[in-house]
Amino acid sequence: MDSRKQYNERIGEFRDPSKQKRKNARIRVPNIPATFILEGLNKEYECQILDIGTGGLGISTKTLLYPGDKIRIRFFFRR
C-alpha cells in the first residue's frame, strides 16, 4: 500500500493535497447516499456525498442551495 494513502482503497480515490486548491484536502468517495436538513426548515432532502475531508464535503442534490446555507447532513458507512 502506498504510504500516502491513509484509507481503504475500496472507499475512495486519493487526491494529493499539494495539487488541490483547498486548505483542507478531500478524497473522492463512491457517491454515498445521505439526507440533509436545511437550517430553518423541518424537511429532509436527499443528496449524494461526492468527496469528504476534514474541512467539509461535497454533495450533489436536486435541491437548490445558496452559498452560506447551513445544512445538517446524515449518512452511514456500511461495514
Distance bins in CASP14 RR format, pairs under 12 A and 6 or more apart:
PFRMAT RR
TARGET T0000
AUTHOR 0000-0000-0000
RMODE 2
METHOD distances of the structure
MODEL  1
1 7 0 0 0 0 0 1 0 0 0 0 0
1 8 0 0 0 0 1 0 0 0 0 0 0
1 9 1 0 0 1 0 0 0 0 0 0 0
1 14 0 0 0 0 0 1 0 0 0 0 0
2 9 0 0 0 0 1 0 0 0 0 0 0
2 14 1 0 0 1 0 0 0 0 0 0 0
2 16 0 0 0 0 0 1 0 0 0 0 0
3 14 0 0 0 0 0 1 0 0 0 0 0
4 14 1 0 0 1 0 0 0 0 0 0 0
4 15 0 0 0 0 0 1 0 0 0 0 0
4 16 1 0 0 1 0 0 0 0 0 0 0
4 17 0 0 0 0 1 0 0 0 0 0 0
4 18 0 0 0 0 0 1 0 0 0 0 0
4 19 0 0 0 0 0 1 0 0 0 0 0
4 25 0 0 0 0 0 1 0 0 0 0 0
4 27 0 0 0 0 0 1 0 0 0 0 0
5 11 0 0 0 0 0 1 0 0 0 0 0
5 12 0 0 0 0 1 0 0 0 0 0 0
5 13 0 0 0 0 1 0 0 0 0 0 0
5 14 1 0 1 0 0 0 0 0 0 0 0
5 15 0 0 0 0 0 1 0 0 0 0 0
5 16 0 0 0 0 0 1 0 0 0 0 0
5 27 0 0 0 0 1 0 0 0 0 0 0
6 12 0 0 0 0 0 1 0 0 0 0 0
6 14 0 0 0 0 1 0 0 0 0 0 0
6 17 0 0 0 0 0 1 0 0 0 0 0
6 25 0 0 0 0 0 1 0 0 0 0 0
6 27 0 0 0 0 1 0 0 0 0 0 0
6 53 0 0 0 0 0 1 0 0 0 0 0
6 54 0 0 0 0 0 1 0 0 0 0 0
7 13 0 0 0 0 1 0 0 0 0 0 0
7 14 1 0 0 1 0 0 0 0 0 0 0
7 15 0 0 0 0 0 1 0 0 0 0 0
7 25 0 0 0 0 0 1 0 0 0 0 0
7 26 0 0 0 0 0 1 0 0 0 0 0
7 27 1 0 0 1 0 0 0 0 0 0 0
7 28 0 0 0 0 0 1 0 0 0 0 0
7 29 0 0 0 0 1 0 0 0 0 0 0
7 52 0 0 0 0 0 1 0 0 0 0 0
7 53 0 0 0 0 0 1 0 0 0 0 0
7 77 0 0 0 0 0 1 0 0 0 0 0
8 14 0 0 0 0 0 1 0 0 0 0 0
8 27 0 0 0 0 0 1 0 0 0 0 0
8 29 0 0 0 0 0 1 0 0 0 0 0
8 30 0 0 0 0 0 1 0 0 0 0 0
8 77 0 0 0 0 0 1 0 0 0 0 0
8 79 0 0 0 0 0 1 0 0 0 0 0
9 27 0 0 0 0 0 1 0 0 0 0 0
9 28 0 0 0 0 0 1 0 0 0 0 0
9 29 0 0 0 0 0 1 0 0 0 0 0
9 30 0 0 0 0 0 1 0 0 0 0 0
10 29 0 0 0 0 0 1 0 0 0 0 0
10 30 0 0 0 0 1 0 0 0 0 0 0
10 77 0 0 0 0 0 1 0 0 0 0 0
10 78 0 0 0 0 0 1 0 0 0 0 0
10 79 0 0 0 0 0 1 0 0 0 0 0
11 27 1 0 0 1 0 0 0 0 0 0 0
11 28 0 0 0 0 1 0 0 0 0 0 0
11 29 1 0 0 1 0 0 0 0 0 0 0
11 30 1 0 0 1 0 0 0 0 0 0 0
11 31 0 0 0 0 0 1 0 0 0 0 0
11 32 0 0 0 0 1 0 0 0 0 0 0
11 49 0 0 0 0 0 1 0 0 0 0 0
11 51 0 0 0 0 0 1 0 0 0 0 0
11 52 0 0 0 0 1 0 0 0 0 0 0
11 53 0 0 0 0 0 1 0 0 0 0 0
11 77 0 0 0 0 1 0 0 0 0 0 0
11 78 0 0 0 0 0 1 0 0 0 0 0
11 79 0 0 0 0 0 1 0 0 0 0 0
12 26 0 0 0 0 0 1 0 0 0 0 0
12 27 1 0 1 0 0 0 0 0 0 0 0
12 28 1 0 1 0 0 0 0 0 0 0 0
12 29 1 0 1 0 0 0 0 0 0 0 0
12 30 1 0 0 1 0 0 0 0 0 0 0
12 31 0 0 0 0 0 1 0 0 0 0 0
12 32 0 0 0 0 0 1 0 0 0 0 0
12 49 0 0 0 0 0 1 0 0 0 0 0
12 50 0 0 0 0 0 1 0 0 0 0 0
12 51 0 0 0 0 1 0 0 0 0 0 0
12 52 0 0 0 0 1 0 0 0 0 0 0
12 53 0 0 0 0 0 1 0 0 0 0 0
12 77 0 0 0 0 0 1 0 0 0 0 0
13 25 0 0 0 0 0 1 0 0 0 0 0
13 26 0 0 0 0 0 1 0 0 0 0 0
13 27 1 0 0 1 0 0 0 0 0 0 0
13 28 1 0 1 0 0 0 0 0 0 0 0
13 29 0 0 0 0 1 0 0 0 0 0 0
13 30 0 0 0 0 1 0 0 0 0 0 0
13 50 0 0 0 0 0 1 0 0 0 0 0
13 51 0 0 0 0 1 0 0 0 0 0 0
13 52 0 0 0 0 0 1 0 0 0 0 0
14 20 0 0 0 0 0 1 0 0 0 0 0
14 25 0 0 0 0 1 0 0 0 0 0 0
14 26 0 0 0 0 0 1 0 0 0 0 0
14 27 1 0 0 1 0 0 0 0 0 0 0
14 28 0 0 0 0 1 0 0 0 0 0 0
14 29 0 0 0 0 0 1 0 0 0 0 0
14 51 0 0 0 0 0 1 0 0 0 0 0
15 21 0 0 0 0 0 1 0 0 0 0 0
15 22 0 0 0 0 1 0 0 0 0 0 0
15 24 0 0 0 0 0 1 0 0 0 0 0
15 25 1 0 0 1 0 0 0 0 0 0 0
15 26 1 0 0 1 0 0 0 0 0 0 0
15 27 1 0 1 0 0 0 0 0 0 0 0
15 28 1 0 0 1 0 0 0 0 0 0 0
15 29 0 0 0 0 0 1 0 0 0 0 0
15 50 0 0 0 0 0 1 0 0 0 0 0
15 51 1 0 0 1 0 0 0 0 0 0 0
15 52 0 0 0 0 0 1 0 0 0 0 0
15 53 0 0 0 0 1 0 0 0 0 0 0
16 22 0 0 0 0 0 1 0 0 0 0 0
16 25 1 0 0 1 0 0 0 0 0 0 0
16 26 0 0 0 0 0 1 0 0 0 0 0
16 27 0 0 0 0 0 1 0 0 0 0 0
17 23 0 0 0 0 1 0 0 0 0 0 0
17 24 0 0 0 0 1 0 0 0 0 0 0
17 25 1 1 0 0 0 0 0 0 0 0 0
17 26 0 0 0 0 1 0 0 0 0 0 0
17 27 0 0 0 0 1 0 0 0 0 0 0
17 53 0 0 0 0 0 1 0 0 0 0 0
17 54 0 0 0 0 0 1 0 0 0 0 0
17 55 0 0 0 0 0 1 0 0 0 0 0
18 25 0 0 0 0 1 0 0 0 0 0 0
19 25 0 0 0 0 1 0 0 0 0 0 0
19 26 0 0 0 0 0 1 0 0 0 0 0
20 26 1 0 0 1 0 0 0 0 0 0 0
20 27 0 0 0 0 0 1 0 0 0 0 0
20 28 0 0 0 0 0 1 0 0 0 0 0
20 51 0 0 0 0 0 1 0 0 0 0 0
20 53 0 0 0 0 0 1 0 0 0 0 0
20 55 0 0 0 0 0 1 0 0 0 0 0
22 51 0 0 0 0 1 0 0 0 0 0 0
22 52 0 0 0 0 0 1 0 0 0 0 0
22 53 0 0 0 0 1 0 0 0 0 0 0
22 54 0 0 0 0 0 1 0 0 0 0 0
22 55 1 0 0 1 0 0 0 0 0 0 0
22 56 0 0 0 0 1 0 0 0 0 0 0
22 57 0 0 0 0 0 1 0 0 0 0 0
22 58 0 0 0 0 0 1 0 0 0 0 0
23 53 0 0 0 0 0 1 0 0 0 0 0
23 54 0 0 0 0 1 0 0 0 0 0 0
23 55 1 0 0 1 0 0 0 0 0 0 0
23 56 0 0 0 0 0 1 0 0 0 0 0
24 51 0 0 0 0 0 1 0 0 0 0 0
24 52 0 0 0 0 0 1 0 0 0 0 0
24 53 1 0 0 1 0 0 0 0 0 0 0
24 54 1 0 1 0 0 0 0 0 0 0 0
24 55 1 1 0 0 0 0 0 0 0 0 0
24 56 1 0 0 1 0 0 0 0 0 0 0
24 57 0 0 0 0 0 1 0 0 0 0 0
25 51 0 0 0 0 1 0 0 0 0 0 0
25 52 0 0 0 0 0 1 0 0 0 0 0
25 53 1 0 0 1 0 0 0 0 0 0 0
25 54 1 0 0 1 0 0 0 0 0 0 0
25 55 0 0 0 0 1 0 0 0 0 0 0
25 56 0 0 0 0 0 1 0 0 0 0 0
26 49 0 0 0 0 0 1 0 0 0 0 0
26 50 0 0 0 0 1 0 0 0 0 0 0
26 51 1 0 1 0 0 0 0 0 0 0 0
26 52 1 0 1 0 0 0 0 0 0 0 0
26 53 1 0 1 0 0 0 0 0 0 0 0
26 54 0 0 0 0 1 0 0 0 0 0 0
26 55 1 0 0 1 0 0 0 0 0 0 0
26 56 1 0 0 1 0 0 0 0 0 0 0
26 57 1 0 0 1 0 0 0 0 0 0 0
26 58 1 0 0 1 0 0 0 0 0 0 0
26 59 0 0 0 0 0 1 0 0 0 0 0
27 49 0 0 0 0 0 1 0 0 0 0 0
27 50 0 0 0 0 0 1 0 0 0 0 0
27 51 1 0 0 1 0 0 0 0 0 0 0
27 52 1 0 0 1 0 0 0 0 0 0 0
27 53 1 0 0 1 0 0 0 0 0 0 0
27 54 0 0 0 0 0 1 0 0 0 0 0
27 55 0 0 0 0 0 1 0 0 0 0 0
27 56 0 0 0 0 0 1 0 0 0 0 0
27 57 0 0 0 0 0 1 0 0 0 0 0
27 58 0 0 0 0 0 1 0 0 0 0 0
28 48 0 0 0 0 0 1 0 0 0 0 0
28 49 0 0 0 0 1 0 0 0 0 0 0
28 50 1 0 0 1 0 0 0 0 0 0 0
28 51 1 0 1 0 0 0 0 0 0 0 0
28 52 0 0 0 0 1 0 0 0 0 0 0
28 53 0 0 0 0 0 1 0 0 0 0 0
28 57 0 0 0 0 0 1 0 0 0 0 0
28 58 0 0 0 0 1 0 0 0 0 0 0
29 48 0 0 0 0 1 0 0 0 0 0 0
29 49 1 0 1 0 0 0 0 0 0 0 0
29 50 1 0 0 1 0 0 0 0 0 0 0
29 51 1 0 0 1 0 0 0 0 0 0 0
29 52 1 0 1 0 0 0 0 0 0 0 0
29 53 0 0 0 0 1 0 0 0 0 0 0
29 57 0 0 0 0 1 0 0 0 0 0 0
29 58 0 0 0 0 1 0 0 0 0 0 0
29 59 0 0 0 0 0 1 0 0 0 0 0
29 60 0 0 0 0 0 1 0 0 0 0 0
29 75 0 0 0 0 1 0 0 0 0 0 0
29 77 0 0 0 0 1 0 0 0 0 0 0
30 48 0 0 0 0 1 0 0 0 0 0 0
30 49 0 0 0 0 1 0 0 0 0 0 0
30 50 0 0 0 0 1 0 0 0 0 0 0
30 51 0 0 0 0 0 1 0 0 0 0 0
30 52 0 0 0 0 0 1 0 0 0 0 0
30 77 0 0 0 0 0 1 0 0 0 0 0
30 78 0 0 0 0 0 1 0 0 0 0 0
31 46 0 0 0 0 0 1 0 0 0 0 0
31 47 0 0 0 0 1 0 0 0 0 0 0
31 48 1 0 1 0 0 0 0 0 0 0 0
31 49 1 0 0 1 0 0 0 0 0 0 0
31 50 1 0 0 1 0 0 0 0 0 0 0
31 51 0 0 0 0 0 1 0 0 0 0 0
31 52 0 0 0 0 0 1 0 0 0 0 0
31 58 0 0 0 0 0 1 0 0 0 0 0
31 59 0 0 0 0 1 0 0 0 0 0 0
31 60 1 0 0 1 0 0 0 0 0 0 0
31 61 0 0 0 0 0 1 0 0 0 0 0
31 75 0 0 0 0 0 1 0 0 0 0 0
32 46 0 0 0 0 0 1 0 0 0 0 0
32 47 0 0 0 0 1 0 0 0 0 0 0
32 48 1 0 0 1 0 0 0 0 0 0 0
32 49 1 0 1 0 0 0 0 0 0 0 0
32 50 0 0 0 0 1 0 0 0 0 0 0
32 51 0 0 0 0 1 0 0 0 0 0 0
32 52 0 0 0 0 1 0 0 0 0 0 0
32 57 0 0 0 0 1 0 0 0 0 0 0
32 58 0 0 0 0 0 1 0 0 0 0 0
32 59 0 0 0 0 1 0 0 0 0 0 0
32 60 0 0 0 0 0 1 0 0 0 0 0
32 73 0 0 0 0 0 1 0 0 0 0 0
32 74 0 0 0 0 0 1 0 0 0 0 0
32 75 1 0 1 0 0 0 0 0 0 0 0
32 76 0 0 0 0 1 0 0 0 0 0 0
32 77 1 0 0 1 0 0 0 0 0 0 0
32 78 0 0 0 0 1 0 0 0 0 0 0
33 46 1 0 0 1 0 0 0 0 0 0 0
33 47 0 0 0 0 1 0 0 0 0 0 0
33 48 1 0 0 1 0 0 0 0 0 0 0
33 49 1 0 0 1 0 0 0 0 0 0 0
33 50 0 0 0 0 0 1 0 0 0 0 0
33 59 0 0 0 0 0 1 0 0 0 0 0
33 60 0 0 0 0 0 1 0 0 0 0 0
33 61 0 0 0 0 0 1 0 0 0 0 0
33 73 0 0 0 0 0 1 0 0 0 0 0
33 74 0 0 0 0 0 1 0 0 0 0 0
33 75 1 0 0 1 0 0 0 0 0 0 0
33 76 0 0 0 0 1 0 0 0 0 0 0
33 77 0 0 0 0 0 1 0 0 0 0 0
33 78 0 0 0 0 0 1 0 0 0 0 0
34 44 0 0 0 0 0 1 0 0 0 0 0
34 45 0 0 0 0 1 0 0 0 0 0 0
34 46 1 0 0 1 0 0 0 0 0 0 0
34 47 1 0 1 0 0 0 0 0 0 0 0
34 48 1 0 0 1 0 0 0 0 0 0 0
34 49 1 0 1 0 0 0 0 0 0 0 0
34 50 0 0 0 0 0 1 0 0 0 0 0
34 52 0 0 0 0 0 1 0 0 0 0 0
34 57 0 0 0 0 1 0 0 0 0 0 0
34 58 0 0 0 0 0 1 0 0 0 0 0
34 59 1 0 0 1 0 0 0 0 0 0 0
34 60 0 0 0 0 0 1 0 0 0 0 0
34 61 0 0 0 0 1 0 0 0 0 0 0
34 71 0 0 0 0 0 1 0 0 0 0 0
34 72 0 0 0 0 0 1 0 0 0 0 0
34 73 1 0 1 0 0 0 0 0 0 0 0
34 74 1 0 0 1 0 0 0 0 0 0 0
34 75 1 1 0 0 0 0 0 0 0 0 0
34 76 0 0 0 0 1 0 0 0 0 0 0
34 77 0 0 0 0 0 1 0 0 0 0 0
35 43 0 0 0 0 0 1 0 0 0 0 0
35 44 1 0 1 0 0 0 0 0 0 0 0
35 45 1 0 0 1 0 0 0 0 0 0 0
35 46 1 0 1 0 0 0 0 0 0 0 0
35 47 1 0 0 1 0 0 0 0 0 0 0
35 48 0 0 0 0 0 1 0 0 0 0 0
35 49 0 0 0 0 0 1 0 0 0 0 0
35 59 0 0 0 0 0 1 0 0 0 0 0
35 61 0 0 0 0 1 0 0 0 0 0 0
35 63 0 0 0 0 0 1 0 0 0 0 0
35 71 0 0 0 0 1 0 0 0 0 0 0
35 72 0 0 0 0 1 0 0 0 0 0 0
35 73 1 0 0 1 0 0 0 0 0 0 0
35 74 1 0 1 0 0 0 0 0 0 0 0
35 75 1 0 0 1 0 0 0 0 0 0 0
35 76 0 0 0 0 0 1 0 0 0 0 0
36 43 0 0 0 0 1 0 0 0 0 0 0
36 44 1 0 0 1 0 0 0 0 0 0 0
36 45 1 0 1 0 0 0 0 0 0 0 0
36 46 0 0 0 0 1 0 0 0 0 0 0
36 47 1 0 1 0 0 0 0 0 0 0 0
36 48 0 0 0 0 0 1 0 0 0 0 0
36 49 0 0 0 0 1 0 0 0 0 0 0
36 57 0 0 0 0 0 1 0 0 0 0 0
36 58 0 0 0 0 0 1 0 0 0 0 0
36 59 1 0 0 1 0 0 0 0 0 0 0
36 60 0 0 0 0 0 1 0 0 0 0 0
36 61 1 0 0 1 0 0 0 0 0 0 0
36 62 0 0 0 0 0 1 0 0 0 0 0
36 63 0 0 0 0 1 0 0 0 0 0 0
36 65 0 0 0 0 1 0 0 0 0 0 0
36 69 0 0 0 0 1 0 0 0 0 0 0
36 70 0 0 0 0 0 1 0 0 0 0 0
36 71 1 0 1 0 0 0 0 0 0 0 0
36 72 1 0 0 1 0 0 0 0 0 0 0
36 73 1 0 1 0 0 0 0 0 0 0 0
36 74 1 0 0 1 0 0 0 0 0 0 0
36 75 0 0 0 0 1 0 0 0 0 0 0
37 43 1 0 0 1 0 0 0 0 0 0 0
37 44 1 0 1 0 0 0 0 0 0 0 0
37 45 1 0 0 1 0 0 0 0 0 0 0
37 46 0 0 0 0 0 1 0 0 0 0 0
37 47 0 0 0 0 0 1 0 0 0 0 0
37 63 0 0 0 0 0 1 0 0 0 0 0
37 69 0 0 0 0 0 1 0 0 0 0 0
37 70 0 0 0 0 1 0 0 0 0 0 0
37 71 1 0 0 1 0 0 0 0 0 0 0
37 72 1 0 1 0 0 0 0 0 0 0 0
37 73 0 0 0 0 1 0 0 0 0 0 0
37 74 0 0 0 0 1 0 0 0 0 0 0
38 44 0 0 0 0 1 0 0 0 0 0 0
38 45 1 0 0 1 0 0 0 0 0 0 0
38 47 0 0 0 0 0 1 0 0 0 0 0
38 61 0 0 0 0 0 1 0 0 0 0 0
38 63 1 0 0 1 0 0 0 0 0 0 0
38 64 0 0 0 0 1 0 0 0 0 0 0
38 65 1 0 0 1 0 0 0 0 0 0 0
38 66 0 0 0 0 1 0 0 0 0 0 0
38 68 0 0 0 0 0 1 0 0 0 0 0
38 69 1 0 0 1 0 0 0 0 0 0 0
38 70 1 0 0 1 0 0 0 0 0 0 0
38 71 1 0 1 0 0 0 0 0 0 0 0
38 72 0 0 0 0 1 0 0 0 0 0 0
38 73 0 0 0 0 0 1 0 0 0 0 0
39 65 0 0 0 0 0 1 0 0 0 0 0
39 66 0 0 0 0 0 1 0 0 0 0 0
39 68 0 0 0 0 1 0 0 0 0 0 0
39 69 1 0 0 1 0 0 0 0 0 0 0
39 70 1 0 1 0 0 0 0 0 0 0 0
39 71 1 0 0 1 0 0 0 0 0 0 0
39 72 1 0 0 1 0 0 0 0 0 0 0
39 73 0 0 0 0 0 1 0 0 0 0 0
40 69 0 0 0 0 0 1 0 0 0 0 0
40 70 0 0 0 0 1 0 0 0 0 0 0
40 71 0 0 0 0 0 1 0 0 0 0 0
40 72 0 0 0 0 0 1 0 0 0 0 0
41 63 0 0 0 0 0 1 0 0 0 0 0
41 65 0 0 0 0 0 1 0 0 0 0 0
41 69 0 0 0 0 0 1 0 0 0 0 0
41 70 0 0 0 0 0 1 0 0 0 0 0
41 71 0 0 0 0 1 0 0 0 0 0 0
41 72 0 0 0 0 0 1 0 0 0 0 0
42 72 0 0 0 0 0 1 0 0 0 0 0
43 63 0 0 0 0 1 0 0 0 0 0 0
43 71 0 0 0 0 0 1 0 0 0 0 0
43 72 0 0 0 0 0 1 0 0 0 0 0
44 61 0 0 0 0 0 1 0 0 0 0 0
44 63 0 0 0 0 0 1 0 0 0 0 0
44 71 0 0 0 0 0 1 0 0 0 0 0
44 72 0 0 0 0 1 0 0 0 0 0 0
44 73 0 0 0 0 0 1 0 0 0 0 0
44 74 0 0 0 0 1 0 0 0 0 0 0
45 59 0 0 0 0 1 0 0 0 0 0 0
45 60 0 0 0 0 0 1 0 0 0 0 0
45 61 1 0 0 1 0 0 0 0 0 0 0
45 62 0 0 0 0 1 0 0 0 0 0 0
45 63 1 0 1 0 0 0 0 0 0 0 0
45 64 0 0 0 0 0 1 0 0 0 0 0
45 65 0 0 0 0 1 0 0 0 0 0 0
45 69 0 0 0 0 0 1 0 0 0 0 0
45 71 0 0 0 0 1 0 0 0 0 0 0
45 72 0 0 0 0 0 1 0 0 0 0 0
45 73 0 0 0 0 0 1 0 0 0 0 0
45 74 0 0 0 0 0 1 0 0 0 0 0
46 59 0 0 0 0 1 0 0 0 0 0 0
46 60 0 0 0 0 1 0 0 0 0 0 0
46 61 1 0 0 1 0 0 0 0 0 0 0
46 62 1 0 0 1 0 0 0 0 0 0 0
46 63 0 0 0 0 1 0 0 0 0 0 0
46 73 0 0 0 0 0 1 0 0 0 0 0
46 74 0 0 0 0 0 1 0 0 0 0 0
46 75 0 0 0 0 0 1 0 0 0 0 0
47 57 0 0 0 0 1 0 0 0 0 0 0
47 58 0 0 0 0 1 0 0 0 0 0 0
47 59 1 0 1 0 0 0 0 0 0 0 0
47 60 1 0 0 1 0 0 0 0 0 0 0
47 61 1 1 0 0 0 0 0 0 0 0 0
47 62 0 0 0 0 1 0 0 0 0 0 0
47 63 1 0 0 1 0 0 0 0 0 0 0
47 65 0 0 0 0 1 0 0 0 0 0 0
47 71 0 0 0 0 1 0 0 0 0 0 0
47 72 0 0 0 0 0 1 0 0 0 0 0
47 73 1 0 0 1 0 0 0 0 0 0 0
47 74 0 0 0 0 0 1 0 0 0 0 0
47 75 0 0 0 0 1 0 0 0 0 0 0
48 57 0 0 0 0 0 1 0 0 0 0 0
48 58 0 0 0 0 1 0 0 0 0 0 0
48 59 1 0 0 1 0 0 0 0 0 0 0
48 60 1 0 1 0 0 0 0 0 0 0 0
48 61 1 0 0 1 0 0 0 0 0 0 0
48 62 0 0 0 0 0 1 0 0 0 0 0
48 63 0 0 0 0 0 1 0 0 0 0 0
48 73 0 0 0 0 0 1 0 0 0 0 0
48 75 0 0 0 0 1 0 0 0 0 0 0
49 56 0 0 0 0 0 1 0 0 0 0 0
49 57 1 0 1 0 0 0 0 0 0 0 0
49 58 1 0 0 1 0 0 0 0 0 0 0
49 59 1 0 1 0 0 0 0 0 0 0 0
49 60 0 0 0 0 1 0 0 0 0 0 0
49 61 0 0 0 0 0 1 0 0 0 0 0
49 71 0 0 0 0 0 1 0 0 0 0 0
49 73 1 0 0 1 0 0 0 0 0 0 0
49 74 0 0 0 0 0 1 0 0 0 0 0
49 75 1 0 0 1 0 0 0 0 0 0 0
49 76 0 0 0 0 0 1 0 0 0 0 0
49 77 0 0 0 0 0 1 0 0 0 0 0
50 56 0 0 0 0 0 1 0 0 0 0 0
50 57 1 0 0 1 0 0 0 0 0 0 0
50 58 1 0 1 0 0 0 0 0 0 0 0
50 59 1 0 0 1 0 0 0 0 0 0 0
50 60 1 0 1 0 0 0 0 0 0 0 0
50 61 0 0 0 0 0 1 0 0 0 0 0
50 75 0 0 0 0 0 1 0 0 0 0 0
51 57 1 0 0 1 0 0 0 0 0 0 0
51 58 1 0 1 0 0 0 0 0 0 0 0
51 59 0 0 0 0 1 0 0 0 0 0 0
51 60 0 0 0 0 0 1 0 0 0 0 0
52 58 1 0 0 1 0 0 0 0 0 0 0
52 59 0 0 0 0 1 0 0 0 0 0 0
52 73 0 0 0 0 0 1 0 0 0 0 0
52 75 0 0 0 0 1 0 0 0 0 0 0
52 77 0 0 0 0 0 1 0 0 0 0 0
56 71 0 0 0 0 0 1 0 0 0 0 0
56 73 0 0 0 0 1 0 0 0 0 0 0
57 71 0 0 0 0 0 1 0 0 0 0 0
57 73 1 0 0 1 0 0 0 0 0 0 0
57 75 0 0 0 0 1 0 0 0 0 0 0
58 65 0 0 0 0 0 1 0 0 0 0 0
58 71 0 0 0 0 0 1 0 0 0 0 0
58 73 0 0 0 0 1 0 0 0 0 0 0
58 75 0 0 0 0 0 1 0 0 0 0 0
59 65 0 0 0 0 1 0 0 0 0 0 0
59 69 0 0 0 0 0 1 0 0 0 0 0
59 71 0 0 0 0 1 0 0 0 0 0 0
59 73 1 0 0 1 0 0 0 0 0 0 0
59 74 0 0 0 0 0 1 0 0 0 0 0
59 75 0 0 0 0 1 0 0 0 0 0 0
61 69 0 0 0 0 0 1 0 0 0 0 0
61 71 0 0 0 0 1 0 0 0 0 0 0
61 73 0 0 0 0 0 1 0 0 0 0 0
63 69 0 0 0 0 1 0 0 0 0 0 0
63 71 0 0 0 0 1 0 0 0 0 0 0
65 71 1 0 0 1 0 0 0 0 0 0 0
65 73 0 0 0 0 0 1 0 0 0 0 0
END
